[in-house]
Amino acid sequence: MVTTTLELEWLEVEKVEMIWLHLYQYTQLRHEADMFNQSTVEPVDQLLQKVDPGKDRELWVREQKTDNICPVDMEI
């Protein structure tokens, strides 16, 4: 009976250590993925913040030489 109880305790300890290891690896990988995603999305986000629909539309009209800039309701 003593050996069985001792074995069960060791198995429980191993199970807890295994779970801890998996959680640790998951958090590390998640952190690395978040850092990678942030580094790839940030430049795109910065470029999107510079977009001015009215100015870009006016530039397009001039480049295409349509010479008609009509007011447009830009609300979404």
C-alpha positions in Angstrom: 0.0 0.0 0.0 2.8 2.4 0.8 4.5 1.9 -2.5 1.3 2.5 -4.4 0.6 5.7 -2.6 4.2 6.9 -3.1 4.0 6.0 -6.8 0.7 8.0 -7.1 2.3 11.0 -5.4 5.2 10.9 -7.9 2.9 10.6 -10.8 1.0 13.6 -9.5 4.2 15.6 -9.2 5.2 14.6 -12.7 1.8 15.6 -14.0 2.0 19.0 -12.4 5.5 19.6 -13.7 4.4 18.5 -17.2 1.5 20.9 -17.1 3.7 23.7 -15.9 6.2 23.1 -18.7 3.5 23.1 -21.4 2.1 26.4 -20.0 5.5 27.9 -19.9 6.2 26.9 -23.5 2.8 28.2 -24.6 3.4 31.6 -23.0 6.8 31.9 -24.5 5.6 31.0 -28.0 2.6 33.3 -27.6 4.9 36.2 -26.6 7.2 35.5 -29.6 4.2 35.4 -31.9 2.8 38.6 -30.5 6.2 40.3 -31.0 6.4 39.0 -34.6 2.9 40.1 -35.4 3.5 43.6 -33.8 6.7 44.1 -35.9 5.0 43.1 -39.1 1.7 45.0 -38.6 3.2 48.2 -37.2 4.6 49.6 -40.5 1.3 48.9 -42.3 -0.6 50.6 -39.5 1.6 53.7 -39.7 1.1 53.9 -43.4 -2.7 53.5 -43.0 -2.8 56.4 -40.5 -1.3 58.7 -43.2 -4.1 58.0 -45.7 -6.3 61.0 -46.3 -9.3 60.0 -48.5 -10.1 63.5 -49.6 -6.5 64.4 -50.5 -5.9 61.0 -52.2 -9.1 61.4 -54.3 -8.1 64.9 -55.4 -4.6 63.6 -56.4 -6.2 60.8 -58.4 -8.5 63.2 -60.2 -5.5 65.4 -61.1 -3.4 62.4 -62.3 -6.3 61.0 -64.4 -7.0 64.5 -65.8 -10.7 64.2 -65.3 -10.8 67.8 -63.9 -14.0 67.1 -62.0 -13.7 67.1 -58.3 -17.2 66.7 -57.0 -18.0 66.7 -53.3 -18.6 63.3 -51.8 -20.0 62.3 -48.5 -17.2 60.3 -46.9 -19.1 59.3 -43.7 -19.2 55.5 -43.2 
